Amino acid sequence: MLILKQDDLQNVTNQAGEKTAVILPIYEFEELLEDLQDLASVAERRNDESISHDELLAELKRDGI
């Protein structure tokens, strides 16, 4: 999980001095995108049926993994 530090961010302001945008390092932007993709995957699977750890292991063994 990405933790953004204020020191890593640059704010863009308008003529009135109001913050209008943020500039962040590309590696942090890419990590944010990965986090969003992970969250989307979790959301898509929230209604999936779950199985126990033992059942998972048995399935993997049965499939030769």
Order of alpha helices (4+ residues) and beta strands (2+ residues): beta-beta-alpha-alpha
